[in-house]
């Protein structure tokens, strides 16, 4: 499912495409979007391989910034599913295909630090933050803009 299908207000349907929503040059979307419409969106890599979907968006309550997207991968009907906290700045919105792109090989994601739905990590722990950003080659937003 994609953000346009999860849009209860029609805010992403552009008048330039015949929809009732606002002109995309004036927002909302793709620069500012509702978090609820992004949960459930597919995530692919640059080789067009399905990596899973976004299960949750984690907000840093002190700064008001998005920290991570929790991505599900693997399993069958929710059983054996592994969850991954992917730094938000590692994801790119693909507006053409209405999904996110994560520049990571599918085999590398299988080995990524993940967790079980019943044992979430402490996402505020500095060493955990460092490890996750190191794995995905990103910097925490607290260290400034990406190079």
C-alpha positions in Angstrom: 0.0 0.0 0.0 1.2 3.5 -0.6 0.7 7.0 0.9 -1.8 8.0 -1.8 -4.0 5.0 -0.9 -3.7 5.8 2.8 -4.7 9.4 2.4 -8.1 10.0 4.1 -8.1 13.7 3.3 -7.1 13.6 -0.4 -4.2 15.9 0.4 -1.7 14.2 -2.0 -4.0 14.1 -5.1 -2.8 17.0 -7.2 -5.0 19.2 -9.3 -2.4 18.6 -12.0 -3.3 14.9 -12.1 -7.0 15.5 -11.9 -7.4 14.8 -8.2 -9.2 17.1 -5.7 -6.2 17.9 -3.6 -3.7 20.8 -3.6 -1.2 21.7 -6.3 1.9 19.7 -5.4 4.1 22.8 -5.8 2.4 24.2 -2.7 2.2 21.1 -0.5 1.4 19.0 1.4 3.7 16.3 0.0 6.2 15.3 -0.9 8.1 17.7 1.3 5.7 17.6 4.3 3.6 14.5 4.8 1.4 12.9 7.4 3.1 10.1 9.3 0.0 8.0 9.4 -0.1 7.9 5.6 3.5 6.7 5.5 3.1 3.7 7.8 2.5 0.7 5.6 4.4 2.0 2.7 6.6 -0.4 0.8 10.4 -0.1 0.9 12.5 -1.2 -2.1 16.2 -1.0 -2.8 17.9 0.5 -5.9 17.8 -2.9 -7.6 14.0 -2.8 -7.4 13.9 -5.6 -4.8 11.2 -5.5 -2.1 12.7 -5.0 1.3 9.5 -4.9 3.3 7.3 -2.2 4.6 7.2 0.6 7.2 5.6 -0.6 10.4 6.2 2.5 12.6 7.7 5.9 12.5 9.7 6.8 15.6 9.8 10.5 16.7 12.4 12.0 18.9 10.1 13.7 21.4 12.8 16.2 22.6 13.7 17.6 19.2 10.4 16.9 17.3 12.3 15.2 14.5 11.8 11.8 12.9 14.5 9.4 14.1 13.7 6.1 12.5 11.4 4.1 10.4 10.8 0.6 11.7 10.9 -1.7 8.8 9.6 -5.3 8.7 11.3 -7.9 6.6 10.9 -11.6 6.2 8.5 -13.9 8.0 5.1 -15.2 6.8 1.8 -13.7 7.9 3.7 -11.8 10.7 5.4 -14.9 12.1 9.2 -14.9 12.1 9.2 -11.3 11.0 12.3 -9.4 11.9 12.1 -5.6 12.6 14.8 -3.1 11.8 15.1 0.5 12.9 16.4 2.3 9.8 17.6 5.9 10.2 15.0 8.2 8.6 17.8 9.9 6.6 18.7 6.6 4.9 15.3 6.5 3.2 14.4 8.4 0.0 10.8 8.9 -1.0 10.2 7.7 -4.6 7.2 9.8 -5.6 7.0 8.1 -9.1 6.4 4.6 -7.6 4.9 5.9 -4.4 7.3 4.0 -2.1 10.5 4.5 -0.2 14.0 3.5 -1.4 16.7 2.2 0.9 20.1 1.9 -0.7 21.1 -1.4 0.8 21.5 -4.9 -0.7 18.8 -7.4 0.3 21.5 -9.8 1.6 23.0 -7.0 3.8 19.6 -6.3 5.3 19.2 -9.9 6.3 22.4 -9.4 8.5 21.4 -5.9 9.7 20.9 -5.3 13.4 17.3 -6.1 14.0 14.9 -7.1 16.8 11.9 -9.1 17.6 8.5 -7.3 18.0 8.5 -8.3 21.7 12.0 -7.0 22.4 12.6 -3.5 21.2 16.0 -1.9 21.7 16.5 1.3 23.7 16.6 3.7 20.8 17.7 6.5 23.0 20.9 4.7 24.0 23.9 6.5 22.4 25.8 3.3 21.6 22.8 1.8 19.8 22.3 5.1 17.9 26.0 5.0 16.8 25.8 1.4 15.7 22.7 1.8 13.7 23.9 4.9 11.9 27.3 3.3 11.3 25.6 0.2 9.7 23.5 2.3 7.3 26.3 4.9 6.6 24.3 7.8 7.9 24.9 10.4 10.6 22.4 11.2 13.4 20.6 14.4 12.7 22.1 15.7 16.0 25.5 15.8 14.2 24.2 18.2 11.5 23.3 17.7 7.8 24.5 14.7 5.7 27.6 15.3 3.7 
